[in-house]
Amino acid sequence: MKIDIALLEMCEGIYMLKGWEKSCGANREYGYALASDMKIMFE
């Protein structure tokens, strides 16, 4: 996850796939994006 968060820091937004709510990693990414005021798109 450390690498994943480091890569997220370089992004302007994220795209959440169906079922992301069931993934611990995707939830962490979503929380990071929310806290960083990133654009969040959903499938």
N, C-alpha and C positions, 0 to 999 in steps of 0.2 A: 504494500500500500504506500510505502514511502515514495517509491518511484512514480506511482500513479498520481499522488498528490503533487509531486514536483512537475509532472507533465500537465496537470490541470492548471497550474499556475501560469502556464504559457497560453492558455485558451481564453477566448472571449465568451464562450458558451458551451453548453453540453446538450446532448440529445439522449433522452431517457427512453429505453426500449420497453416494450410491454413486459410486465412482470418484474420490473426493477424493484418494486416494493418488497419483494421476497429475498433480495440479495443484500447481505450486510455491506459488501463493498460499494454497491450502487447507492445505498442509503448514505454511506459516508461521503461519496462523491456529491450527491445531491445536497447534503448539509454544507459541504465546502462551497459549492456553487451558490447556495443561498446566502451564506455568510459573506461571500466575496462579491455579491451583487452581479453575478454572471447571468447571461441570458440562458434560460432553461427551456428546451423544447421537448415535447412529448410525442411519442409514436401514436 
